[in-house]
């Protein structure tokens, strides 16, 4: 386990509960976030965020899906997304100020 894997990650419950895979990763503003798809969640609704998002160790998510090793080196203010598990990750700039 790398020191990166001991970090806390904001993730959607559907990923943590094994019902959906991680398809979207963000390291915007220094926070790690991993979701099934960003558009599946309403980040402007505080109640929905409390209901849908949890904090977990990155190691837990990597244990569930070892293909996440491909993106745990994301620099600050970068993100990555893919169409499905095992798909090619596409990296993009993802700063909080954009």
Buried (B, 14 or more C-beta within 10 A) or exposed (E): EEEBBEEEBBBBBBBBEEEBBBBBBBBBEEBBBBBBBBEEBEEEEEEEBEEBBBEBBBBEBBEBBEBBEBBBEBEEBBBBBBEEEEEEBEBEEBEEEE
